[in-house]
């Protein structure tokens, strides 16, 4: 058993089974043993690869979109350029590089990274050591200074803790994490019925909800309505709320048992874009999308950017650019292509016009 396994087991012995939401939060954010608190999981040598690590084209196009959103908001100054869960800092590095070609944008913005992991903060400091703007770090979005905010969230919402409710013969019960006969972590069900759930479904069906994501979206949307700006959200997930279990654990680019080694594997779940859109609209914000990542990047000109980069590249580099283009825009799940699985959604001040990437 890992150190975190032992701590969770002791917690369960003392207090009883814990919710999946609590278990996931401990696995990812425990101050000593949490997955994101102790390592850099990104890249080929880590556990998974994100779009900014695949190609500079991704970050460049998100930077173009962000500067266009700033102009559409009236070129407000001062403004906050914010990234939630900035990984290695690669995306922000690419965004700031292309921001130099947008007149006035760099002068107007201050840069803010929302990151709880000490290990990743150090990596981000190294990546952004020579950035064109100084960077401030925050443990929570609420700490970002007031003002219009232009926010990027790439593969952030999928890592927020979820809850599961399972339909039994007697009704809906919450999924819990408890201990098996040999002291191992196992899934079980609460004895208490969730009487507030009245969703018709077959026995064995699962409802997956993410209260943390909806709370954060409500907070962001309320700020955008009050102070201006826009959020661009890129993540894997589904457009319509539906039944099903999407919890997955990944270690060294392979799927593993989510209970086997808490703290040593990444735990994520598909993002319910419809639920987030409802939360944003309830706060008065305008929502665009979601569209597929392929639709978004192609509308922003990723094909032209790939061609321009290839003209200056060696044959080997040109092939790598082509491979990255196909990875970012293709829809072959067997080849881990991201174009169809990943979705893009924008949330913004209600007076802002429609922005590129979402035109039908």
C-alpha positions in Angstrom: 0.0 0.0 0.0 1.1 3.5 -0.7 1.4 6.1 2.1 -1.8 7.7 0.9 -3.6 4.3 0.8 -2.7 3.8 4.4 -3.9 7.2 5.4 -7.2 6.8 3.6 -7.7 3.4 5.1 -7.1 4.8 8.6 -9.5 7.6 7.9 -12.2 5.1 6.8 -11.6 2.8 9.8 -12.1 5.8 12.1 -14.9 7.7 10.4 -16.5 5.2 8.0 -16.6 5.1 4.1 -15.9 8.4 2.3 -17.5 9.8 -0.8 -15.9 9.4 -4.2 -15.6 13.2 -4.3 -13.6 13.2 -1.0 -11.4 10.3 -2.2 -10.6 12.0 -5.5 -9.7 15.2 -3.8 -7.3 13.4 -1.5 -5.7 11.5 -4.4 -5.1 14.7 -6.4 -4.5 17.4 -3.7 -3.4 15.8 -0.5 -0.7 18.2 0.8 2.0 15.5 1.2 0.9 12.6 -1.1 -1.4 14.2 -3.7 -0.8 13.4 -7.3 -0.4 16.9 -8.5 1.4 18.1 -5.3 4.5 15.9 -5.7 5.3 15.6 -9.4 5.3 16.9 -12.9 3.0 14.4 -14.7 3.1 15.9 -18.2 4.9 14.7 -21.3 6.2 11.5 -22.7 8.2 10.8 -19.5 5.1 11.4 -17.3 1.6 10.0 -17.3 -0.1 11.9 -20.1 0.4 14.5 -22.8 -1.7 17.7 -23.1 -2.3 19.7 -26.3 0.2 22.5 -25.5 2.9 19.8 -25.2 2.0 18.3 -28.5 2.5 21.5 -30.6 3.1 25.3 -30.2 0.2 25.7 -32.7 -2.3 25.0 -30.0 -1.1 27.7 -27.6 -0.6 30.2 -30.4 -4.1 29.9 -31.6 -5.5 30.2 -28.1 -3.4 33.3 -27.7 -4.8 34.8 -30.9 -8.4 34.0 -29.7 -7.6 35.6 -26.3 -6.3 38.8 -27.8 -9.3 39.0 -30.1 -11.6 38.5 -27.0 -9.8 41.4 -25.3 -10.3 43.6 -28.4 -14.0 42.6 -28.6 -14.3 43.7 -24.9 -13.2 47.1 -25.9 -9.4 46.8 -25.2 -10.0 47.3 -21.5 -7.0 48.2 -19.3 -6.0 47.0 -16.9 -7.0 43.4 -17.7 -6.1 40.1 -16.1 -4.8 37.2 -18.3 -5.5 34.1 -16.2 -4.8 30.4 -16.6 -6.3 27.7 -14.4 -4.1 24.7 -13.8 -1.3 25.9 -16.1 0.6 22.6 -16.2 4.3 23.3 -17.1 3.5 26.8 -18.2 3.9 25.8 -21.9 0.5 27.2 -22.9 1.0 30.5 -21.2 4.4 30.8 -22.8 3.0 30.3 -26.3 0.1 32.7 -25.6 2.4 35.4 -24.4 4.7 35.0 -27.4 1.9 35.6 -29.9 0.4 38.3 -27.7 3.3 40.6 -28.8 1.7 41.0 -32.2 -1.5 42.3 -30.8 -1.2 46.1 -30.4 -1.8 47.2 -26.8 -2.6 43.8 -25.4 0.6 43.2 -23.5 0.5 46.7 -22.1 -3.0 46.1 -20.8 -2.6 42.7 -19.1 -1.1 41.3 -16.0 -0.5 37.5 -15.9 -2.0 35.3 -13.2 -1.6 31.5 -12.8 -3.9 29.6 -10.5 -1.9 26.6 -9.3 -1.9 24.7 -6.0 1.0 22.4 -6.7 4.4 23.5 -5.4 6.2 21.1 -7.8 4.3 22.5 -10.8 4.8 26.1 -9.7 8.6 25.5 -9.8 8.3 24.1 -13.3 6.2 27.1 -14.4 8.7 29.5 -13.0 11.4 27.9 -15.1 9.3 27.8 -18.2 8.3 31.5 -17.9 11.5 32.8 -16.5 12.0 34.9 -19.7 8.4 35.7 -20.3 7.6 39.2 -21.7 5.4 39.9 -18.6 5.9 39.1 -14.9 3.8 36.3 -13.5 1.8 36.1 -10.3 0.6 32.8 -8.7 -2.6 32.2 -6.8 -3.9 29.1 -5.0 -7.5 30.0 -5.9 -9.3 31.9 -8.6 -10.9 34.1 -6.0 -7.4 35.5 -5.3 -7.0 37.0 -8.8 -7.1 40.8 -8.5 -10.3 42.6 -9.6 -10.8 43.7 -13.2 -11.8 42.3 -16.5 -10.4 38.8 -16.8 -9.5 36.7 -19.9 -9.2 33.1 -18.6 -7.8 29.9 -20.1 -8.7 26.5 -18.8 -7.2 23.7 -20.7 -7.8 20.2 -19.2 -8.6 21.7 -15.8 -12.2 21.0 -15.2 -11.8 17.2 -15.8 -9.6 17.0 -12.7 -12.2 18.4 -10.3 -13.6 15.8 -7.9 -16.9 14.2 -8.9 -19.7 12.3 -7.1 -21.5 9.2 -8.3 -25.0 8.1 -7.6 -26.1 4.5 -8.5 -29.6 3.4 -9.2 -30.6 0.4 -7.0 -33.8 -1.5 -6.7 -34.7 0.8 -3.8 -33.6 4.1 -5.4 -30.5 6.2 -5.9 -27.6 5.7 -3.5 -24.2 7.5 -3.5 -21.1 5.6 -4.3 -18.6 5.5 -1.5 -15.1 4.2 -1.0 -14.6 1.8 1.9 -12.5 -1.2 2.9 -12.7 -4.8 1.7 -12.2 -7.9 3.8 -8.4 -7.7 3.5 -8.3 -4.0 4.2 -8.1 -3.0 0.5 -10.0 0.0 -0.9 -13.3 -0.9 -2.5 -16.3 0.8 -3.9 -19.6 0.5 -2.0 -22.9 2.3 -1.7 -24.4 4.5 1.0 -27.2 3.0 3.0 -29.1 6.3 2.7 -31.3 6.9 -0.3 -30.9 10.1 -2.3 -34.6 11.0 -2.3 -34.0 14.3 -4.1 -32.9 12.4 -7.2 -35.9 11.5 -9.4 -34.2 10.7 -12.6 -35.8 7.7 -14.3 -33.2 5.0 -15.1 -32.5 1.3 -15.1 -31.1 -0.4 -12.1 -27.3 -0.1 -12.2 -27.3 3.2 -14.0 -24.9 5.9 -12.7 -25.4 9.7 -12.4 -22.1 11.6 -12.4 -22.0 15.1 -11.1 -19.2 17.6 -10.3 -20.4 20.1 -7.7 -16.9 21.7 -7.6 -17.0 22.4 -11.3 -20.4 24.0 -11.2 -19.5 26.2 -8.2 -16.3 27.4 -9.9 -18.2 28.1 -13.2 -20.8 30.1 -11.2 -18.0 32.1 -9.6 -16.2 32.8 -12.9 -19.4 33.7 -14.7 -20.5 36.1 -12.0 -17.2 37.8 -12.2 -17.2 38.1 -16.0 -20.7 39.6 -15.8 -19.7 42.1 -13.1 -16.3 43.1 -14.4 -16.0 41.9 -18.0 -13.9 39.4 -19.9 -14.2 35.9 -21.2 -13.3 32.3 -20.3 -12.1 29.8 -22.9 -12.5 26.2 -21.7 -10.9 23.2 -23.5 -11.4 19.7 -22.2 -12.7 16.3 -23.0 -16.3 15.5 -22.3 -19.8 15.4 -23.6 -22.2 18.1 -24.8 -25.3 16.9 -23.2 -25.8 15.7 -19.6 -26.3 11.9 -19.6 -26.1 8.8 -17.5 -22.8 7.0 -17.2 -19.5 6.5 -15.4 -16.5 8.3 -16.9 -14.1 8.1 -14.0 -10.6 7.0 -15.1 -7.1 6.7 -13.7 -4.0 7.0 -15.8 -0.4 6.2 -15.0 2.4 6.1 -17.5 0.0 6.6 -20.4 -2.1 3.6 -19.5 -5.4 3.1 -17.7 -5.2 1.7 -14.2 -7.6 0.8 -11.3 -8.6 4.1 -9.7 -8.4 2.5 -6.2 -5.1 0.6 -6.7 -2.6 3.3 -5.9 -4.1 6.6 -4.7 -1.8 9.5 -5.2 0.2 7.7 -7.9 -2.2 8.0 -10.8 -4.1 10.8 -12.3 -7.9 10.7 -11.7 -10.2 12.5 -14.1 -13.7 12.4 -15.4 -15.4 13.7 -18.6 -16.6 17.3 -18.4 -20.4 17.8 -18.5 -20.4 20.9 -20.8 -24.2 21.3 -20.6 -24.1 21.5 -16.8 -21.4 24.1 -16.9 -23.3 26.1 -19.6 -26.4 26.0 -17.3 -24.4 27.4 -14.4 -22.8 30.1 -16.5 -26.2 31.2 -18.0 -27.8 31.2 -14.5 -25.2 33.8 -13.5 -26.1 36.0 -16.5 -23.2 35.2 -18.8 -23.2 34.5 -22.5 -22.1 31.1 -23.6 -20.7 30.0 -27.0 -20.3 26.3 -27.9 -19.3 23.8 -27.1 -17.8 22.8 -30.4 -15.2 20.1 -31.1 -11.6 21.0 -30.7 -11.2 20.2 -34.4 -13.9 22.7 -35.4 -12.4 25.4 -33.2 -8.8 25.0 -34.3 -9.6 24.7 -38.0 -11.8 27.9 -37.8 -8.9 29.7 -36.2 -6.5 28.6 -39.0 -4.4 25.8 -37.6 -4.1 24.3 -41.1 -2.5 27.5 -42.5 -0.3 27.7 -39.4 0.9 24.1 -39.9 1.7 24.9 -43.6 3.7 28.0 -42.7 5.7 26.2 -40.1 6.4 23.3 -42.4 7.8 25.5 -45.1 10.7 26.5 -42.7 11.2 23.0 -41.4 13.4 20.0 -42.2 11.6 16.9 -43.6 11.7 15.3 -40.1 10.3 18.5 -38.5 7.6 18.8 -41.2 6.5 15.3 -40.4 6.3 16.1 -36.7 4.2 19.2 -37.5 1.8 17.0 -39.6 1.6 14.4 -36.9 0.8 17.1 -34.3 -1.9 18.6 -36.6 -3.5 15.2 -37.0 -3.3 14.6 -33.2 -5.0 17.9 -32.4 -7.7 17.8 -35.1 -8.3 14.1 -35.9 -11.1 12.0 -34.4 -9.5 8.5 -34.3 -9.7 7.5 -30.6 -7.5 4.5 -31.2 -4.7 6.9 -32.2 -5.4 9.1 -29.2 -6.5 11.9 -31.5 -8.2 14.8 -29.7 -10.2 16.6 -32.3 -13.5 14.9 -31.6 -13.3 13.9 -28.0 -12.2 17.4 -26.8 -14.7 20.2 -26.8 -14.3 24.0 -26.6 -16.7 26.4 -24.9 -16.5 30.2 -24.2 -18.2 32.0 -21.4 -18.2 35.8 -21.6 -19.8 39.1 -20.6 -23.3 39.2 -22.1 -22.6 42.3 -24.2 -19.6 40.8 -26.1 -20.1 39.9 -29.7 -19.7 36.3 -31.1 -16.0 35.4 -31.4 -14.1 33.2 -33.9 -14.0 29.5 -33.5 -17.7 29.1 -32.8 -19.3 30.2 -36.0 -21.6 27.5 -37.4 
